[in-house]
Amino acid sequence: MSGAALDRQGLRRFAPTLGLICLLALLAWLIPLSALYPRVEAWLQDGSQQLLARTQQFDDVLVVEIDEDSLAELRPYLGTWPYRRDIYAVLLDFLGEMQARTVFFDVLFLDARPGDAEFRAALARNRNAVLAASALRRPVAGKSDVDVLAALAWQPADAGRAQNLPATDWVSVALPSPLLDGAKSLPKIGLISLDHDADGVLRRIPLLHRTRGQYLPSAVLAALYPGEQAPALALEEGRLRVGHATWDVDADGAIGLIYPANTHSVLTLPLATLVKAALGLPGHELDPTLFRDKAVFIGSTALFADRVNTPRGVMNGVHVLAIAYASLSKGIYLSPPRPALDLALVLLGMVPALMMPGAGGVRRSGLRPVSILLVLVLVITIILGLHLILLAWQQASGLGVPLALALGGGVLASVLAQRARAQAVSTAALSQAEAARAQLVQQQETVALVSHELKSPLATIDFTLQNLERVGSLPPNVVARHQKIRRASRRLLAMIDDNLTQDRLRQRGLSVGEQAFDLLDLIADVVRAAERSLIEVDHGDVAAVSVRGDREMLGVAFTNLVGNAIKYSPDDTPIHVDVALDRERVRVRVRDCGCGIAVGDQARIFEPYYRAQGTRQPGAGLGLALVRQIVTLHDGEIAVESAPGAGTTFSVSLPWRDMGVADVRE
């Protein structure tokens, strides 16, 4: 064979693999463009960080809370809120005497008020103070002109590369103009504006803001550099350099926040306590060590305060700023994703799809679906493990795309592998009848094995969700999501139980056991296991009923009947289970007050996979077929009586025998 022929043969061999890789790459690009993806990705990231969250106690930060109690307590001294500006001058001088490292006022001083002159003088005396400013998406008039911004801005070290620094862009800035007018030297400002994610949750905080070509620091960054001289800015190897420190930021100049596991991670002090100490009121002195070398954030936590949605719940804005400052000062922040690491996770997520028949050198019928599912579980475990390791190193990484590729590719590969194996066995069955039987046995084993593999993790998911529902502090939207997932998992568990029961019936053939047991006791177990309190059982004078057969299978049958009654009837209506005896047979009737079944559907509802017209409840249509099969194997009969809107009654008739049990109470 010539070399050209060998090349063509090799190209034909690997063409499916190359085509599949191109398709997966296209999917990896399209998945993040979907509307649902950002929320799923955010949910995955929040859950991952929740697992790794640590308890922190930031002793280098103090939050002075302008709370409701303080406003009421200070009313005799300062009047009603908002206060004169000279009180802030008193507080700033006092904190300067206490040797506070930084004092940040998380209050917007936009309008002129009495006491501005005293406050300006205090700002000139205490160069460690930082005032809040607010970035805007629209232009405003006033002290946000170019000259003022240039005086307040932090300058790039290389003027020629000024526009290349990563920052969040704004149209204009609302400045504390009354405190800038007439000031000999302008105080530092820090922007408190934040960009939330699409779901309204704050996960990132910008370090640099850019407006009208000028760079302004965020409140967090400004508080890190107290004093007169603003540090120079530069971009070095993709990292933002501020003075002598460097930060890994994204294209918007933001870092990812890592919230502590505990909600009270910073020290707090009521405003009333600080004011009384600053005014020198007897008996209200404070220890200087409470403030020495600390960053003091003064902001509102009262009813009118800013509220911020975070992955740890709703927090006050001043607390978020304080936590961000403390985290950044200790280097606790999340670096933006790195393309190389994300690409590695995406390639790992493609592995299950490459196990499809005909791709990656896999033969058409060479792999079992169970093997693919095991590989899928292994790949997902590796992806999650690597993601958690990166998070532990404070490195963000994408998780949604690799998991979506792995899950979608693994399930599709499993389905196609099952289909390929079925086709291969079916082709062999055309020549040998024994091969057809082997194909059927193989398929049954595969379904049973897959059902066994899936039942345990689904049961674990259901148990975990039950425990989560007992947590009283979960947000309503999270509780609703958990309940939705739990309903889905329980539906899957019911389908798996039906498949496993069918598998047991196939293995036993047309015979059942001859075990004697009490039917009333079995019905009582079924009622206890049902998730419904309004189930009324009436067996009259019957004390016990002895029947022969397979207790477990009959339990599945009555569980399906009671479950159907619950599924298709309103929650506030009762389910009736009546038991009656005659000379030879026991009759069990399960009645509900639900939507009923049309006459045209009643003749077919016991067929496998048939569902009545207009049915909206989830299900596969196997339950009633399985019930009739079990009842028939026990020499019994089943019938249905129903009408649309009038409820449904299923009647099961079984033979009973006197085997020494007192069946009728005299």
N, C-alpha and C positions, 0 to 999 in steps of 0.2 A: 504494500500500500504506500502511495506517495506521501510526501510531507504535507502537500496541500490538502490531500484527502483527510489526513490525520487532523490538520488544523480545523477543517470544516466539521469533522466529527466532534472534536473537543468544544467547538463553538456551539454546536447543537446541544451538547450535553449540559453546558453551563448557561445557555440562554435563558431557561426558566428561572434560574437563580438570580441572574442579573436583572431580569424583568421584575422579579419579586422585590429585590432590594430597591429598585427605582420606585416601585409602588409604595413601599414602606416609607421611603424618604419623602415622597409626596404627602403621605398621610401625616408624617411627623411635622410637616409644614402647615397642613390644613387644620389639624386638631386644635392648636392654640387659637385659631381664628373663629372657632365656634363660640356661640353666646354663653353656653354653659361652662366652658372650660375655665375661665377665671375664677368662678366660684368653687369649682371642684378643686382646682390647684390651691386656692387659698385655704380650703378646708383641710386638705392634705398637709399643707405646710404648718397650719396652726396645730393640727394634731401631733405632728412630729415634734414641734417645739415644746408642746405640752409634756411629752414624754421625757424630754431632756431638761425641762425647766428646773432651776435650782433656787433654793431659798437664799436671798441676799439681804444684807443689812448695810445700807450705805450710810456710814457715820460721818462722811465729809459733806453732807448736804442737809440743810434745814429748810423746811417749808413753813412759812408764816401764813396761816390760813385766815383770810378775811371771811369768817363764818357768821352765821346768823346770831349765835350767842354773843360773839364779840361785838357785833353792831348794836345789839340791845344793851350790852354792858357798858359800852363807851358812849352811849347817847347822852348821859348827864355831863360828860367831859367835852365831847367833840361835836355834839349835835347829831343830825341825821346824815346818812351817806348821800352823796359823796362829800368827803371832808375837804377842808381847806388844804392847800398844798404845803403850807408851812409845817404841818404835822409830819409829812414825809421828810422834810428837812431835819426835824428832831430825830426821827427814826434813823436816818442815814448817818447823822453825827454819832448817835449812840452806838450803832453797829460798827462805825469806824473806831470808836474807843474800845469796843470789844474785840477788835482786830479780826473782823470777818474778812475772808479772802475776797469774796465777790458778793455784791448785793444786786439782785435782778428784780426790777419792779415789773411784774406781769400785769400791769395796769396801763391802759392807753390814755396818755395825757394829751388829748387832741385839742381841747378847748381851753381858753384862758380862764383862770380862776384865782380868787384871792390867795395870796401866799406864794405865787409863782416866783417872785424875786428871791424870797428866802430859800426856796427849793433850788433855784439856779446857783445861789451862793454855796449851798451845801454840796451840790454836784461838783462845783469847782474845787471845794476842799477835799472831797472824797473821790479820787479818780478810779476807784474800784467799782463804781456804780455803773449799771447798764440799764437803759430804758427800753421799753417795748415799742416796736413799730409794727405796722400791719401792711402786708403786701396786698395789692389789689389787681383785679383783672380789667379794670377800667381806669381811664385817666382822671386825675383830680387836680384841682388848682391849689396853690399854696406853697408850703415849704418843701415840696418834693421836686423843686426845679433842679437843673443840672448842677449848678454851683453848690447847693447844699448837699446834694447826693455825693458829689465829688469829694467834699470835705469829710463826709461821714464814711465813705467807702474804703474798703481794704484794697490795696493796689497789687496787681500782679508783679512778680519780680522781673518778668520779661514783658515789656509793654508790647512787643511785636506779636506775642502769642496770647494776648489778653482775651480774645474771643474764643479760645480753645479750652478754657477752664470749664469743668462740669458744674452746672448750676441750674437751679429752677428759675425759669423766666417769668417775669411779671410786667404788667404795663406801667404801674406806678406804685408808690408807697405812701401810706398815711403816717406822717412823722409826728413826734411830740413837739409841734411847732412852738407852743408857748414857752417851753424850756430851752429852745434854741435861739429865739430872738434875744439879742443883746448879750448872749453868753460870750465871754472872752475866749474860752476854749470849749469846743463842742463836746458833750459827753458821748460815751459809746452808746450805740443802739444795737438791738438784736431783734430780728424779725420772728414773730410768733406764729406766722402763717404756716399751715400744714396742708399737705395733699393727702387725702384719704384714698384708699383703694375703691374700686367700683362698688363694693358691697358696703361702703361706709365705714370700714375698719382702718385704723391707723397702724400700719406695719412698718413704715419708713419715715424718716425725718430728714429733711434737707439740711446740709451744713452751709451751703452757699446759695444766695439768691442774687439774681441779676435783673436790673431794671435800668433802662436808658443807657446801657453799656457800662454800668457801674456795678461792682460786686459788694453786696452787703451780707454780713454774717447772720446766721440764725441766732436765736437767743442762746441756744446751747453752746455754739462755737464762741460767741462773744463772751459768755461767762467763763469759758476756759482760759481766756487771755485778758485778765484785768490789767489796768494800767493805761498809760497815755499812748504808747507806741503801738499801732496796729501791725500785726505780723504780715510779712510778704506772702503772696500766693504763687504757687507754681504747680505744674503738672509734670510728674516724673514717673515714667514707665507705667502710665495708666493710673497712678495714685495721686491724690490731691495732697500737696505739701502746704502746710500752714505753719510758717515759722520753721521750727526744727522738728515738727511732728508730721507724720504722713498718715493718710486715711484711705482705705479702699472704698470708693464711692461709685455710684452708678452714673449714667449719663446726665442725670438731673442733679448731681452733686449730693445725693442722699445715701444714707446708710440704713441697713435693716436693724430694727429694734429687737432686742432680746429681753422680753419682760420677765421679771423674777416670778418664781412660783408663788410667793407670798404677796398679798395686796399692800401690806404696810411695810414697805422696804426702806422708806426714808423717815427721818425724824420730823416731827411736826410740832408747831407751837401756835396757840391761838393769838390773833392780833391783839386782843385785849391785854394779854399778859405782857407782850412786848411794849405796847404803848404805855402801860402803867409803869413799867420799869424805866422806859426812856424819859417819862415825865418826872421821875424821881419820887413817886408816891411811896410813903413809908410802908414797909412790910411787903413790897413788891420787887425787891432786888432780885437780880438773876446772876447766876454764876457765869463769869466771862468764858469759861471753857465750853459753854454751850454754843458759843459763836466763833471762838478762835479758829482761824484757818479753815473755816467752812464757807461754802457757797450758800447764801441765803436767798431763797426765792419767795417773794411776797406776792401772793395772788389770791383771788377770790375762790372760795368753795361754797359760797352761799347759793341761794336759789337762782340768782341771776348769773351764776358762773358758767363758763364754758364746760361742756361735757364732751368727752372724747370716747368713741367706741374703740376698744382694743380687744385683742384676742383673749384677754383676761377679764373682760367685762367693761362696764362704763367707768371711766376715771375722770377726775377733774383735770383741766388742761394744765394747771400749774404743777400737779403731781407728775404728769407725763413729762413735762420739761425737766423737772428735777431728776426723775429716773433716767431720762436720756443723758443729762449732764453727768450723773454719777457713773452710768455705764460707759460713756465715752471716755471719761477720765481714767477709767480702769481698763480700757481696751476691750470692753464687752459689747461687741456689736457684730452684726451679720454682714460679711462681705458679699457683694453682688455675685450672681452666678458667673462661672467661667465657662466660655464656650467649649473648651476641650473636655472639661468634666461632664458637662451636659451631653456632649456628643457621645462620650463613652457610655453613659447610662442609656441613651437612646439606642446605640448599637447592641447593648446587652438586652434591651427590650425586644429587639428584632429576632432573637435566637429562637423562641418558640415558633414563630411563623416560618422560619427556615426549615422546620421539621415537617412541612407539608409534603404530601406525596409528590414526587417529581421535582422538588426543589432541594437545593443543597446536597445533591447526590443521594437523597433518600429514595428508596424504591417505592413503587406505587403501593405496595401493601406491606412495607417492611417494618412499620412501627405500629404499636397498639395505641389506641386513644388514651389508655391509662398511663402508658409510658410518657406520652406527650403531656398529660396533665401533671404527672410527677415532675417533669422537667419545668413545666410552667410554674409550679409551686416553688421549685428551687430557684428559678430565675427571679421571681418576685421577691423571694426572701433575700437574695443577694442585692437586688436593687434597693430594697428598704434598708438593708444593713449598711450599704455604702452611703445611702442618703443620711442615715443617722450618724454615721462616722463623720461625714463632712459637716453636719450641723454641730457635732461636738467640737469640731475644729473651727466653728464659727464661719463656715463657708456655706452660702446658700447654693442650692442646686434644684433644677427642675425635677418634678416627680410625676406629674400628670401624664406627660407624653410617653415616657418609658413604660409606665404601668398600663396605659391604654393600648400601646403596641403589644405588650406582652399578653395582656388578657385577650384582646381581640385576635391576635395571631395564634395564641395557644388554643382558644376555643375553636377557631376556624380550622386549624391544623388537626385538632382532635376529631372534628366533624368530618373533614375530608379524609382523614386516615380511616375512620370508621366506614365511611362510604367506599373508600378504595378497597378495604378488606372485604366488605360485603360484596362488592362487584367481583373481586377475585374468587371468592368462595362460590358466588352464584355462577360464574363462568365454568368453574370446575364441576358444579352440580349438574350441568347439562349433559355430561358424559357419564357421571356416576351418581346414583341416587344416594349413596352413602355420603358423598361430598356435600349434598344439600343438607342432610341432617347435621353434618359437622358445622356447616355455616350457621344453622339455626342455634345450635348449642353454643357456638362461639359468641354470637350476638347476645344471647341470653346471659352468658357469663359476663360479657362486657358491661351490659346494662346493670346487672346485679353488683358487679365490682365497682363501677362508677357510683352507683347509689350508695354502697357502703362507704366509699371514699368521701363522698360529699356529705353524708348524714352527720358525721362527727363534727366537722367544722361548722356546719349550719347550726347544730345544737349548741355549740360553744358561742356562736354569734347571738343566738336567742337568749342564752343564759346571761351573757355580758350585757345585752340591752335591758334585760329585766333589772339587773343591778344598777345600770345607769339611770333608769326611771325612778329609782328610789332616792337619787341625789336631788335634794330639794332646791339647790341653787342654780340648776341649769336654766338657760334662757328658754322661753316658750318655743322659739323656732328650732332650737336644738332638740327639745323634747318631741316636737312634731316630727322632726326628721328621724329620730330614733324609733318612734312608733311606726312610721311608714316602713322603715327597714325591717322592723320586727314582724310586721304583717307579711311582708314579702318572704322573709325567711321561713315563717311558719307555713306559708303556702307551699314552698319548696319542700319542707319536711313532710307535709302531708302527701305530696306527689311521690316522694321517695319511698314513704311507707307503703303506698299502694303498689309501686313497682316491686318492692321486696316481697310483699304478700303474693303478688302474682308469680314471682319467681318460686316461692315456696310451694304454691299450688301446682306449678308445672313439675317440680321435682317429685311431688307426692302422687302425681297422676290423678286418677279419678277416685281415690280413696282418702278417707280422713281417719283420724284416730278414734278409738272407742273409749276415751276417758269420760268418766261420769263426773258431772259438776253441777252446781246450783246456778240456774239461769238468772234467778233474781239477784244473786250475789254479783254475777257478771254485769248485769244492767246497772247495779249500784256503782260498780267501779267506773263504768263508762260515764255515768252522770257526774261523778265526783271529778273526773278528769276534764270535763267540758268547761270551757271558759264562759259560763253563763249561770247566773244564779236563779233565773226564773225557769226552772225545769221541774215539773210536777210529775211524780211517779205514783201511779195508782195500781196496786195489785189486789185490792179487795181483801178477801179472806185468805188469799193464798200466802202461805208462810214460806214455801220453798218449792222449787220445780227442778227435778233432776232430768237432765238430758245427757245424751252421749254424743261425743264428737271432739272436735278440736276447739278448746276454749279460746285460744289466742285468735284463731281465724274468725270465730263468731264475734269476738270482741272488736275486730277490725270492721266487720259488717255493721254492728250496731253503732260504732263510733262514726262511721260514714253517714248513717241515717240521722243521728243526732246532730252531727256537724252540718249536714245539709239543712236541717230544720233551723239551726242557728243562723246560717249564712243567708237564708232567703226569707227571714222574718224580721220585723222591727225589734230593736233591742229591748223595748219596754213591754213586749208581749211574751206570754209564757209558752213553753214547749211541754206538751203532754206525752207521757209514756205510760200506756195502759197495758196490763198483763191480765189475761183471762184464760181459764182452762175449760176443756170439755173432756169427754171420756178418753180420747186418744191424743189430742194435740193441744199445744199451748200457743196462743196467739198474742203477739206483741205489736201494739199499734203506736207509731210515732206521729203525733199531730202537731202542726204549726199553724200560725195565723198569718202566713206570708203571702207572697204574690200569686201563688198557685201555678198550675201547669196547664197549658192549653190542651184540649182533647186531641188535637192532631199530633202533639208531641209525646203523649203518654205511652203510645205503642212503641216508641223508639228510645226512650230515655235509658233503657237498660242495655243499649248497644254501646260497645266501646267507642270512646271519643265523640259520641254524639252529645250535643248540647242543645237545649231547647231554644227556639227562636226568641230573640230579644233579651237573652240572658246577659247581664252585665257583670255579674259576680265572677271573679277569677276562678279558673279551674281547668282541668284537662279532659273532663268527660270520662274518667275511668272509674270513679267511685261507685256508681250504681251498678255498672257492669260487674265489678268485683263483688258487690253485695249479692247479686243474683247468683253468681257462680258459687260463692260460699254457701248460700242457703240451699241451693240445689244439691250440692255435695252432701249436705246433712239431711237429705230426703225432705226438704222443706219447700215452701212456696212463698212468693212475695207478690204483692199486688199494690196498686196505687189508686187513690181516689182524690180527685182534685178538680178545681175549677178556677179560672183566672179571678184573682182578688178574694177568693174564699178559703185560702190555705190549702195544705196538702196533708194527706194521711198515707203513710206506708204501713202495710200490714204484713207481718212475717209469721208464718205458721210452721211449727216444728213438732215432730213427734216427741212425746215424753213417756217415760216408763217409771213404774213404781219399783224403786230399788232400795227400799228401806228408809226413805226420807219422808217425813210427814208433809205431804204436799198440800193438803186442804185442812184448814182449821175448822173443827166442828163448832 
